Amino acid sequence: MCQTNSLKLLVQAPNGYIGRCEGCGYYNVAYKNMLFIFSEAELISFQQVLCEFIGGWCLSYPTSLGKEVGLKTPVPHFYLMFSHKEYEELHTMLEQTNFWFDTRHNVNKNLN
């Protein structure tokens, strides 16, 4: 993780944020007690998995901690679990970064 402390916030929500480190170019996705650090390609892949619900399932009853939505990860026996509200909030945060990516792509295209 870069130690430059130059994080540009792209999206902020009550329980998390998505930002881009100006020092190393990696994206921080912080949500509740989770922090994911992604390259741009990895963030786009994570968006696709979460937003298209790839490898996801809904439980007919919540876990003891109130989580009903599960996402399989590439790590064996490791799953991300969310309540419906948490899943929707993270989903919305990731969708909002698409606007930033589109704007940046259009600006770069117009500069060339």
Backbone atoms as SQL, in Angstrom:
CREATE TABLE atoms (id INTEGER PRIMARY KEY, chain TEXT, resi INTEGER, resn TEXT, atom TEXT, x REAL, y REAL, z REAL);
INSERT INTO atoms VALUES
  (1, 'A', 1, 'MET', 'N', 0.851, -1.179, 0.000),
  (2, 'A', 1, 'MET', 'CA', 0.000, 0.000, 0.000),
  (3, 'A', 1, 'MET', 'C', 0.896, 1.241, 0.000),
  (4, 'A', 2, 'CYS', 'N', 0.552, 2.189, -0.813),
  (5, 'A', 2, 'CYS', 'CA', 1.301, 3.436, -0.951),
  (6, 'A', 2, 'CYS', 'C', 1.150, 4.272, 0.332),
  (7, 'A', 3, 'GLN', 'N', 2.195, 4.944, 0.712),
  (8, 'A', 3, 'GLN', 'CA', 2.167, 5.745, 1.934),
  (9, 'A', 3, 'GLN', 'C', 2.175, 7.250, 1.654),
  (10, 'A', 4, 'THR', 'N', 1.731, 7.657, 0.458),
  (11, 'A', 4, 'THR', 'CA', 1.793, 9.073, 0.107),
  (12, 'A', 4, 'THR', 'C', 0.641, 9.886, 0.693),
  (13, 'A', 5, 'ASN', 'N', -0.407, 9.224, 1.151),
  (14, 'A', 5, 'ASN', 'CA', -1.577, 9.915, 1.719),
  (15, 'A', 5, 'ASN', 'C', -2.209, 10.891, 0.737),
  (16, 'A', 6, 'SER', 'N', -2.241, 10.517, -0.521),
  (17, 'A', 6, 'SER', 'CA', -2.839, 11.390, -1.525),
  (18, 'A', 6, 'SER', 'C', -4.001, 10.660, -2.193),
  (19, 'A', 7, 'LEU', 'N', -5.021, 10.363, -1.419),
  (20, 'A', 7, 'LEU', 'CA', -6.169, 9.623, -1.910),
  (21, 'A', 7, 'LEU', 'C', -7.213, 10.597, -2.448),
  (22, 'A', 8, 'LYS', 'N', -7.599, 10.408, -3.706),
  (23, 'A', 8, 'LYS', 'CA', -8.655, 11.217, -4.315),
  (24, 'A', 8, 'LYS', 'C', -9.956, 10.440, -4.181),
  (25, 'A', 9, 'LEU', 'N', -10.895, 10.968, -3.413),
  (26, 'A', 9, 'LEU', 'CA', -12.174, 10.287, -3.219),
  (27, 'A', 9, 'LEU', 'C', -13.021, 10.377, -4.481),
  (28, 'A', 10, 'LEU', 'N', -13.492, 9.227, -4.933),
  (29, 'A', 10, 'LEU', 'CA', -14.373, 9.167, -6.096),
  (30, 'A', 10, 'LEU', 'C', -15.822, 9.042, -5.658),
  (31, 'A', 11, 'VAL', 'N', -16.048, 8.248, -4.627),
  (32, 'A', 11, 'VAL', 'CA', -17.394, 7.995, -4.104),
  (33, 'A', 11, 'VAL', 'C', -17.291, 7.913, -2.588),
  (34, 'A', 12, 'GLN', 'N', -18.231, 8.543, -1.907),
  (35, 'A', 12, 'GLN', 'CA', -18.289, 8.414, -0.453),
  (36, 'A', 12, 'GLN', 'C', -19.713, 8.092, -0.052),
  (37, 'A', 13, 'ALA', 'N', -19.855, 7.143, 0.859),
  (38, 'A', 13, 'ALA', 'CA', -21.156, 6.707, 1.359),
  (39, 'A', 13, 'ALA', 'C', -21.071, 6.627, 2.876),
  (40, 'A', 14, 'PRO', 'N', -22.203, 6.464, 3.553),
  (41, 'A', 14, 'PRO', 'CA', -22.164, 6.402, 5.017),
  (42, 'A', 14, 'PRO', 'C', -21.251, 5.305, 5.580),
  (43, 'A', 15, 'ASN', 'N', -21.128, 4.196, 4.868),
  (44, 'A', 15, 'ASN', 'CA', -20.349, 3.078, 5.396),
  (45, 'A', 15, 'ASN', 'C', -19.070, 2.785, 4.626),
  (46, 'A', 16, 'GLY', 'N', -18.676, 3.674, 3.725),
  (47, 'A', 16, 'GLY', 'CA', -17.454, 3.407, 2.986),
  (48, 'A', 16, 'GLY', 'C', -17.129, 4.463, 1.955),
  (49, 'A', 17, 'TYR', 'N', -16.095, 4.179, 1.198),
  (50, 'A', 17, 'TYR', 'CA', -15.664, 5.091, 0.138),
  (51, 'A', 17, 'TYR', 'C', -14.905, 4.307, -0.924),
  (52, 'A', 18, 'ILE', 'N', -14.762, 4.920, -2.074),
  (53, 'A', 18, 'ILE', 'CA', -13.879, 4.426, -3.126),
  (54, 'A', 18, 'ILE', 'C', -12.997, 5.597, -3.516),
  (55, 'A', 19, 'GLY', 'N', -11.703, 5.372, -3.495),
  (56, 'A', 19, 'GLY', 'CA', -10.771, 6.432, -3.819),
  (57, 'A', 19, 'GLY', 'C', -9.611, 5.905, -4.632),
  (58, 'A', 20, 'ARG', 'N', -8.919, 6.819, -5.290),
  (59, 'A', 20, 'ARG', 'CA', -7.743, 6.465, -6.096),
  (60, 'A', 20, 'ARG', 'C', -6.529, 7.144, -5.493),
  (61, 'A', 21, 'CYS', 'N', -5.494, 6.343, -5.224),
  (62, 'A', 21, 'CYS', 'CA', -4.251, 6.885, -4.688),
  (63, 'A', 21, 'CYS', 'C', -3.495, 7.569, -5.824),
  (64, 'A', 22, 'GLU', 'N', -3.225, 8.837, -5.660),
  (65, 'A', 22, 'GLU', 'CA', -2.503, 9.590, -6.679),
  (66, 'A', 22, 'GLU', 'C', -1.037, 9.180, -6.732),
  (67, 'A', 23, 'GLY', 'N', -0.536, 8.551, -5.670),
  (68, 'A', 23, 'GLY', 'CA', 0.857, 8.125, -5.636),
  (69, 'A', 23, 'GLY', 'C', 1.114, 6.863, -6.453),
  (70, 'A', 24, 'CYS', 'N', 0.303, 5.825, -6.227),
  (71, 'A', 24, 'CYS', 'CA', 0.548, 4.538, -6.889),
  (72, 'A', 24, 'CYS', 'C', -0.494, 4.186, -7.944),
  (73, 'A', 25, 'GLY', 'N', -1.626, 4.903, -7.971),
  (74, 'A', 25, 'GLY', 'CA', -2.654, 4.648, -8.970),
  (75, 'A', 25, 'GLY', 'C', -3.621, 3.532, -8.614),
  (76, 'A', 26, 'TYR', 'N', -3.448, 2.926, -7.442),
  (77, 'A', 26, 'TYR', 'CA', -4.368, 1.863, -7.034),
  (78, 'A', 26, 'TYR', 'C', -5.636, 2.457, -6.436),
  (79, 'A', 27, 'TYR', 'N', -6.694, 1.660, -6.477),
  (80, 'A', 27, 'TYR', 'CA', -8.006, 2.074, -5.974),
  (81, 'A', 27, 'TYR', 'C', -8.282, 1.405, -4.636),
  (82, 'A', 28, 'ASN', 'N', -8.721, 2.188, -3.677),
  (83, 'A', 28, 'ASN', 'CA', -9.127, 1.672, -2.376),
  (84, 'A', 28, 'ASN', 'C', -10.644, 1.598, -2.341),
  (85, 'A', 29, 'VAL', 'N', -11.154, 0.423, -2.049),
  (86, 'A', 29, 'VAL', 'CA', -12.582, 0.239, -1.833),
  (87, 'A', 29, 'VAL', 'C', -12.719, -0.139, -0.364),
  (88, 'A', 30, 'ALA', 'N', -13.183, 0.800, 0.433),
  (89, 'A', 30, 'ALA', 'CA', -13.361, 0.572, 1.863),
  (90, 'A', 30, 'ALA', 'C', -14.855, 0.493, 2.142),
  (91, 'A', 31, 'TYR', 'N', -15.258, -0.587, 2.790),
  (92, 'A', 31, 'TYR', 'CA', -16.659, -0.735, 3.148),
  (93, 'A', 31, 'TYR', 'C', -16.739, -1.438, 4.500),
  (94, 'A', 32, 'LYS', 'N', -17.314, -0.739, 5.463),
  (95, 'A', 32, 'LYS', 'CA', -17.407, -1.235, 6.841),
  (96, 'A', 32, 'LYS', 'C', -16.023, -1.659, 7.305),
  (97, 'A', 33, 'ASN', 'N', -15.808, -2.935, 7.628),
  (98, 'A', 33, 'ASN', 'CA', -14.491, -3.339, 8.128),
  (99, 'A', 33, 'ASN', 'C', -13.631, -3.974, 7.041),
  (100, 'A', 34, 'MET', 'N', -13.972, -3.761, 5.785),
  (101, 'A', 34, 'MET', 'CA', -13.216, -4.339, 4.674),
  (102, 'A', 34, 'MET', 'C', -12.473, -3.250, 3.915),
  (103, 'A', 35, 'LEU', 'N', -11.271, -3.577, 3.457),
  (104, 'A', 35, 'LEU', 'CA', -10.510, -2.690, 2.586),
  (105, 'A', 35, 'LEU', 'C', -9.931, -3.534, 1.469),
  (106, 'A', 36, 'PHE', 'N', -10.327, -3.223, 0.253),
  (107, 'A', 36, 'PHE', 'CA', -9.793, -3.878, -0.932),
  (108, 'A', 36, 'PHE', 'C', -8.928, -2.865, -1.658),
  (109, 'A', 37, 'ILE', 'N', -7.772, -3.302, -2.126),
  (110, 'A', 37, 'ILE', 'CA', -6.891, -2.431, -2.893),
  (111, 'A', 37, 'ILE', 'C', -6.717, -3.082, -4.261),
  (112, 'A', 38, 'PHE', 'N', -7.166, -2.360, -5.300),
  (113, 'A', 38, 'PHE', 'CA', -7.231, -2.915, -6.647),
  (114, 'A', 38, 'PHE', 'C', -6.484, -2.057, -7.652),
  (115, 'A', 39, 'SER', 'N', -5.933, -2.709, -8.678),
  (116, 'A', 39, 'SER', 'CA', -5.527, -1.978, -9.874),
  (117, 'A', 39, 'SER', 'C', -6.825, -1.597, -10.590),
  (118, 'A', 40, 'GLU', 'N', -6.737, -0.802, -11.644),
  (119, 'A', 40, 'GLU', 'CA', -7.951, -0.421, -12.369),
  (120, 'A', 40, 'GLU', 'C', -8.645, -1.652, -12.957),
  (121, 'A', 41, 'ALA', 'N', -7.869, -2.554, -13.546),
  (122, 'A', 41, 'ALA', 'CA', -8.456, -3.768, -14.136),
  (123, 'A', 41, 'ALA', 'C', -9.109, -4.638, -13.068),
  (124, 'A', 42, 'GLU', 'N', -8.477, -4.744, -11.918),
  (125, 'A', 42, 'GLU', 'CA', -9.050, -5.536, -10.820),
  (126, 'A', 42, 'GLU', 'C', -10.335, -4.911, -10.290),
  (127, 'A', 43, 'LEU', 'N', -10.367, -3.579, -10.195),
  (128, 'A', 43, 'LEU', 'CA', -11.582, -2.905, -9.735),
  (129, 'A', 43, 'LEU', 'C', -12.717, -3.136, -10.721),
  (130, 'A', 44, 'ILE', 'N', -12.437, -3.056, -12.000),
  (131, 'A', 44, 'ILE', 'CA', -13.465, -3.292, -13.012),
  (132, 'A', 44, 'ILE', 'C', -13.969, -4.734, -12.914),
  (133, 'A', 45, 'SER', 'N', -13.076, -5.674, -12.691),
  (134, 'A', 45, 'SER', 'CA', -13.490, -7.075, -12.523),
  (135, 'A', 45, 'SER', 'C', -14.349, -7.247, -11.281),
  (136, 'A', 46, 'PHE', 'N', -13.959, -6.599, -10.177),
  (137, 'A', 46, 'PHE', 'CA', -14.749, -6.679, -8.940),
  (138, 'A', 46, 'PHE', 'C', -16.132, -6.071, -9.146),
  (139, 'A', 47, 'GLN', 'N', -16.189, -4.942, -9.846),
  (140, 'A', 47, 'GLN', 'CA', -17.484, -4.327, -10.175),
  (141, 'A', 47, 'GLN', 'C', -18.356, -5.317, -10.940),
  (142, 'A', 48, 'GLN', 'N', -17.770, -5.972, -11.919),
  (143, 'A', 48, 'GLN', 'CA', -18.523, -6.915, -12.741),
  (144, 'A', 48, 'GLN', 'C', -19.051, -8.069, -11.894),
  (145, 'A', 49, 'VAL', 'N', -18.199, -8.628, -11.053),
  (146, 'A', 49, 'VAL', 'CA', -18.617, -9.749, -10.204),
  (147, 'A', 49, 'VAL', 'C', -19.747, -9.321, -9.279),
  (148, 'A', 50, 'LEU', 'N', -19.584, -8.171, -8.627),
  (149, 'A', 50, 'LEU', 'CA', -20.596, -7.736, -7.663),
  (150, 'A', 50, 'LEU', 'C', -21.869, -7.268, -8.357),
  (151, 'A', 51, 'CYS', 'N', -21.737, -6.462, -9.375),
  (152, 'A', 51, 'CYS', 'CA', -22.922, -5.875, -10.013),
  (153, 'A', 51, 'CYS', 'C', -23.707, -6.887, -10.843),
  (154, 'A', 52, 'GLU', 'N', -23.008, -7.858, -11.427),
  (155, 'A', 52, 'GLU', 'CA', -23.714, -8.882, -12.199),
  (156, 'A', 52, 'GLU', 'C', -24.024, -10.109, -11.354),
  (157, 'A', 53, 'PHE', 'N', -23.633, -10.060, -10.078),
  (158, 'A', 53, 'PHE', 'CA', -23.937, -11.102, -9.097),
  (159, 'A', 53, 'PHE', 'C', -23.360, -12.454, -9.514),
  (160, 'A', 54, 'ILE', 'N', -22.143, -12.428, -10.065),
  (161, 'A', 54, 'ILE', 'CA', -21.463, -13.649, -10.505),
  (162, 'A', 54, 'ILE', 'C', -20.984, -14.406, -9.267),
  (163, 'A', 55, 'GLY', 'N', -21.374, -15.651, -9.160),
  (164, 'A', 55, 'GLY', 'CA', -20.981, -16.460, -8.004),
  (165, 'A', 55, 'GLY', 'C', -21.709, -16.079, -6.733),
  (166, 'A', 56, 'GLY', 'N', -22.823, -15.373, -6.873),
  (167, 'A', 56, 'GLY', 'CA', -23.564, -14.926, -5.702),
  (168, 'A', 56, 'GLY', 'C', -24.788, -15.773, -5.439),
  (169, 'A', 57, 'TRP', 'N', -25.278, -15.688, -4.254),
  (170, 'A', 57, 'TRP', 'CA', -26.507, -16.386, -3.894),
  (171, 'A', 57, 'TRP', 'C', -27.188, -15.638, -2.751),
  (172, 'A', 58, 'CYS', 'N', -28.462, -15.861, -2.596),
  (173, 'A', 58, 'CYS', 'CA', -29.243, -15.294, -1.499),
  (174, 'A', 58, 'CYS', 'C', -29.753, -16.439, -0.632),
  (175, 'A', 59, 'LEU', 'N', -29.615, -16.280, 0.665),
  (176, 'A', 59, 'LEU', 'CA', -30.114, -17.282, 1.605),
  (177, 'A', 59, 'LEU', 'C', -31.602, -17.056, 1.852),
  (178, 'A', 60, 'SER', 'N', -32.318, -18.113, 2.096),
  (179, 'A', 60, 'SER', 'CA', -33.747, -17.970, 2.396),
  (180, 'A', 60, 'SER', 'C', -33.957, -17.477, 3.831),
  (181, 'A', 61, 'TYR', 'N', -32.912, -17.549, 4.641),
  (182, 'A', 61, 'TYR', 'CA', -32.958, -17.037, 6.009),
  (183, 'A', 61, 'TYR', 'C', -31.584, -16.437, 6.302),
  (184, 'A', 62, 'PRO', 'N', -31.512, -15.386, 7.106),
  (185, 'A', 62, 'PRO', 'CA', -30.219, -14.741, 7.364),
  (186, 'A', 62, 'PRO', 'C', -29.326, -15.581, 8.283),
  (187, 'A', 63, 'THR', 'N', -28.017, -15.321, 8.182),
  (188, 'A', 63, 'THR', 'CA', -27.078, -15.935, 9.114),
  (189, 'A', 63, 'THR', 'C', -27.310, -15.344, 10.502),
  (190, 'A', 64, 'SER', 'N', -26.587, -15.839, 11.486),
  (191, 'A', 64, 'SER', 'CA', -26.755, -15.325, 12.845),
  (192, 'A', 64, 'SER', 'C', -26.391, -13.844, 12.953),
  (193, 'A', 65, 'LEU', 'N', -25.637, -13.333, 11.995),
  (194, 'A', 65, 'LEU', 'CA', -25.276, -11.909, 11.986),
  (195, 'A', 65, 'LEU', 'C', -26.137, -11.093, 11.026),
  (196, 'A', 66, 'GLY', 'N', -27.207, -11.692, 10.512),
  (197, 'A', 66, 'GLY', 'CA', -28.140, -10.965, 9.662),
  (198, 'A', 66, 'GLY', 'C', -27.725, -10.822, 8.212),
  (199, 'A', 67, 'LYS', 'N', -26.832, -11.655, 7.740),
  (200, 'A', 67, 'LYS', 'CA', -26.370, -11.579, 6.355),
  (201, 'A', 67, 'LYS', 'C', -27.151, -12.573, 5.504),
  (202, 'A', 68, 'GLU', 'N', -27.645, -12.102, 4.353),
  (203, 'A', 68, 'GLU', 'CA', -28.443, -12.959, 3.464),
  (204, 'A', 68, 'GLU', 'C', -27.828, -13.131, 2.084),
  (205, 'A', 69, 'VAL', 'N', -26.875, -12.276, 1.723),
  (206, 'A', 69, 'VAL', 'CA', -26.302, -12.276, 0.382),
  (207, 'A', 69, 'VAL', 'C', -24.846, -12.718, 0.478),
  (208, 'A', 70, 'GLY', 'N', -24.489, -13.723, -0.325),
  (209, 'A', 70, 'GLY', 'CA', -23.128, -14.222, -0.316),
  (210, 'A', 70, 'GLY', 'C', -22.489, -14.117, -1.681),
  (211, 'A', 71, 'LEU', 'N', -21.192, -13.849, -1.695),
  (212, 'A', 71, 'LEU', 'CA', -20.407, -13.831, -2.931),
  (213, 'A', 71, 'LEU', 'C', -19.190, -14.716, -2.742),
  (214, 'A', 72, 'LYS', 'N', -18.991, -15.626, -3.673),
  (215, 'A', 72, 'LYS', 'CA', -17.832, -16.505, -3.655),
  (216, 'A', 72, 'LYS', 'C', -16.617, -15.699, -4.078),
  (217, 'A', 73, 'THR', 'N', -15.485, -15.949, -3.454),
  (218, 'A', 73, 'THR', 'CA', -14.233, -15.300, -3.835),
  (219, 'A', 73, 'THR', 'C', -13.305, -16.347, -4.454),
  (220, 'A', 74, 'PRO', 'N', -12.211, -15.930, -5.067),
  (221, 'A', 74, 'PRO', 'CA', -11.266, -16.902, -5.619),
  (222, 'A', 74, 'PRO', 'C', -10.535, -17.709, -4.540),
  (223, 'A', 75, 'VAL', 'N', -10.566, -17.251, -3.310),
  (224, 'A', 75, 'VAL', 'CA', -9.897, -17.947, -2.216),
  (225, 'A', 75, 'VAL', 'C', -10.811, -19.079, -1.731),
  (226, 'A', 76, 'PRO', 'N', -10.314, -20.305, -1.679),
  (227, 'A', 76, 'PRO', 'CA', -11.164, -21.418, -1.240),
  (228, 'A', 76, 'PRO', 'C', -11.729, -21.189, 0.167),
  (229, 'A', 77, 'HIS', 'N', -12.998, -21.484, 0.319),
  (230, 'A', 77, 'HIS', 'CA', -13.694, -21.411, 1.614),
  (231, 'A', 77, 'HIS', 'C', -13.736, -19.991, 2.191),
  (232, 'A', 78, 'PHE', 'N', -13.664, -18.976, 1.321),
  (233, 'A', 78, 'PHE', 'CA', -13.736, -17.580, 1.765),
  (234, 'A', 78, 'PHE', 'C', -14.837, -16.890, 0.979),
  (235, 'A', 79, 'TYR', 'N', -15.825, -16.383, 1.679),
  (236, 'A', 79, 'TYR', 'CA', -16.990, -15.753, 1.058),
  (237, 'A', 79, 'TYR', 'C', -17.198, -14.371, 1.651),
  (238, 'A', 80, 'LEU', 'N', -17.702, -13.467, 0.840),
  (239, 'A', 80, 'LEU', 'CA', -18.124, -12.151, 1.324),
  (240, 'A', 80, 'LEU', 'C', -19.613, -12.238, 1.606),
  (241, 'A', 81, 'MET', 'N', -20.012, -11.841, 2.793),
  (242, 'A', 81, 'MET', 'CA', -21.415, -11.918, 3.191),
  (243, 'A', 81, 'MET', 'C', -21.924, -10.513, 3.513),
  (244, 'A', 82, 'PHE', 'N', -23.141, -10.225, 3.040),
  (245, 'A', 82, 'PHE', 'CA', -23.752, -8.920, 3.216),
  (246, 'A', 82, 'PHE', 'C', -25.223, -9.082, 3.573),
  (247, 'A', 83, 'SER', 'N', -25.763, -8.078, 4.237),
  (248, 'A', 83, 'SER', 'CA', -27.221, -7.967, 4.307),
  (249, 'A', 83, 'SER', 'C', -27.665, -7.405, 2.955),
  (250, 'A', 84, 'HIS', 'N', -28.961, -7.465, 2.665),
  (251, 'A', 84, 'HIS', 'CA', -29.438, -6.890, 1.397),
  (252, 'A', 84, 'HIS', 'C', -29.099, -5.399, 1.320),
  (253, 'A', 85, 'LYS', 'N', -29.255, -4.699, 2.428),
  (254, 'A', 85, 'LYS', 'CA', -28.977, -3.253, 2.455),
  (255, 'A', 85, 'LYS', 'C', -27.489, -2.980, 2.207),
  (256, 'A', 86, 'GLU', 'N', -26.607, -3.758, 2.827),
  (257, 'A', 86, 'GLU', 'CA', -25.167, -3.579, 2.621),
  (258, 'A', 86, 'GLU', 'C', -24.791, -3.861, 1.168),
  (259, 'A', 87, 'TYR', 'N', -25.341, -4.927, 0.621),
  (260, 'A', 87, 'TYR', 'CA', -25.052, -5.274, -0.772),
  (261, 'A', 87, 'TYR', 'C', -25.472, -4.141, -1.707),
  (262, 'A', 88, 'GLU', 'N', -26.663, -3.607, -1.497),
  (263, 'A', 88, 'GLU', 'CA', -27.159, -2.523, -2.354),
  (264, 'A', 88, 'GLU', 'C', -26.292, -1.277, -2.220),
  (265, 'A', 89, 'GLU', 'N', -25.845, -0.964, -0.999),
  (266, 'A', 89, 'GLU', 'CA', -25.010, 0.224, -0.802),
  (267, 'A', 89, 'GLU', 'C', -23.667, 0.067, -1.520),
  (268, 'A', 90, 'LEU', 'N', -23.020, -1.084, -1.379),
  (269, 'A', 90, 'LEU', 'CA', -21.748, -1.311, -2.063),
  (270, 'A', 90, 'LEU', 'C', -21.950, -1.346, -3.577),
  (271, 'A', 91, 'HIS', 'N', -23.015, -1.962, -4.021),
  (272, 'A', 91, 'HIS', 'CA', -23.362, -2.013, -5.454),
  (273, 'A', 91, 'HIS', 'C', -23.497, -0.595, -6.005),
  (274, 'A', 92, 'THR', 'N', -24.208, 0.260, -5.294),
  (275, 'A', 92, 'THR', 'CA', -24.401, 1.654, -5.716),
  (276, 'A', 92, 'THR', 'C', -23.071, 2.400, -5.770),
  (277, 'A', 93, 'MET', 'N', -22.223, 2.196, -4.770),
  (278, 'A', 93, 'MET', 'CA', -20.910, 2.846, -4.763),
  (279, 'A', 93, 'MET', 'C', -20.109, 2.450, -6.000),
  (280, 'A', 94, 'LEU', 'N', -20.106, 1.169, -6.317),
  (281, 'A', 94, 'LEU', 'CA', -19.347, 0.703, -7.478),
  (282, 'A', 94, 'LEU', 'C', -19.931, 1.229, -8.782),
  (283, 'A', 95, 'GLU', 'N', -21.247, 1.285, -8.876),
  (284, 'A', 95, 'GLU', 'CA', -21.866, 1.847, -10.080),
  (285, 'A', 95, 'GLU', 'C', -21.511, 3.312, -10.259),
  (286, 'A', 96, 'GLN', 'N', -21.403, 4.051, -9.169),
  (287, 'A', 96, 'GLN', 'CA', -21.071, 5.477, -9.253),
  (288, 'A', 96, 'GLN', 'C', -19.656, 5.703, -9.769),
  (289, 'A', 97, 'THR', 'N', -18.756, 4.744, -9.576),
  (290, 'A', 97, 'THR', 'CA', -17.400, 4.907, -10.115),
  (291, 'A', 97, 'THR', 'C', -17.391, 4.808, -11.628),
  (292, 'A', 98, 'ASN', 'N', -18.403, 4.162, -12.212),
  (293, 'A', 98, 'ASN', 'CA', -18.478, 4.081, -13.676),
  (294, 'A', 98, 'ASN', 'C', -18.529, 5.462, -14.300),
  (295, 'A', 99, 'PHE', 'N', -19.239, 6.400, -13.681),
  (296, 'A', 99, 'PHE', 'CA', -19.308, 7.777, -14.173),
  (297, 'A', 99, 'PHE', 'C', -17.909, 8.381, -14.206),
  (298, 'A', 100, 'TRP', 'N', -17.126, 8.150, -13.152),
  (299, 'A', 100, 'TRP', 'CA', -15.766, 8.681, -13.088),
  (300, 'A', 100, 'TRP', 'C', -14.902, 8.065, -14.181),
  (301, 'A', 101, 'PHE', 'N', -14.987, 6.732, -14.352),
  (302, 'A', 101, 'PHE', 'CA', -14.212, 6.068, -15.404),
  (303, 'A', 101, 'PHE', 'C', -14.604, 6.587, -16.779),
  (304, 'A', 102, 'ASP', 'N', -15.909, 6.726, -17.040),
  (305, 'A', 102, 'ASP', 'CA', -16.381, 7.214, -18.340),
  (306, 'A', 102, 'ASP', 'C', -15.878, 8.620, -18.614),
  (307, 'A', 103, 'THR', 'N', -15.960, 9.490, -17.610),
  (308, 'A', 103, 'THR', 'CA', -15.506, 10.876, -17.765),
  (309, 'A', 103, 'THR', 'C', -14.012, 10.920, -18.047),
  (310, 'A', 104, 'ARG', 'N', -13.238, 10.153, -17.297),
  (311, 'A', 104, 'ARG', 'CA', -11.790, 10.125, -17.495),
  (312, 'A', 104, 'ARG', 'C', -11.436, 9.585, -18.878),
  (313, 'A', 105, 'HIS', 'N', -12.135, 8.545, -19.307),
  (314, 'A', 105, 'HIS', 'CA', -11.895, 7.978, -20.637),
  (315, 'A', 105, 'HIS', 'C', -12.198, 9.013, -21.731),
  (316, 'A', 106, 'ASN', 'N', -13.319, 9.731, -21.602),
  (317, 'A', 106, 'ASN', 'CA', -13.693, 10.730, -22.610),
  (318, 'A', 106, 'ASN', 'C', -12.707, 11.891, -22.640),
  (319, 'A', 107, 'VAL', 'N', -12.228, 12.324, -21.471),
  (320, 'A', 107, 'VAL', 'CA', -11.251, 13.409, -21.439),
  (321, 'A', 107, 'VAL', 'C', -9.952, 12.975, -22.105),
  (322, 'A', 108, 'ASN', 'N', -9.486, 11.768, -21.767),
  (323, 'A', 108, 'ASN', 'CA', -8.254, 11.263, -22.377),
  (324, 'A', 108, 'ASN', 'C', -8.404, 11.089, -23.885),
  (325, 'A', 109, 'LYS', 'N', -9.581, 10.648, -24.324),
  (326, 'A', 109, 'LYS', 'CA', -9.831, 10.462, -25.762),
  (327, 'A', 109, 'LYS', 'C', -9.803, 11.818, -26.486),
  (328, 'A', 110, 'ASN', 'N', -10.361, 12.859, -25.860),
  (329, 'A', 110, 'ASN', 'CA', -10.387, 14.179, -26.480),
  (330, 'A', 110, 'ASN', 'C', -9.012, 14.835, -26.502),
  (331, 'A', 111, 'LEU', 'N', -8.137, 14.456, -25.555),
  (332, 'A', 111, 'LEU', 'CA', -6.794, 15.016, -25.532),
  (333, 'A', 111, 'LEU', 'C', -5.910, 14.428, -26.618),
  (334, 'A', 112, 'ASN', 'N', -6.250, 13.240, -27.060),
  (335, 'A', 112, 'ASN', 'CA', -5.414, 12.567, -28.088),
  (336, 'A', 112, 'ASN', 'C', -5.897, 12.860, -29.444);
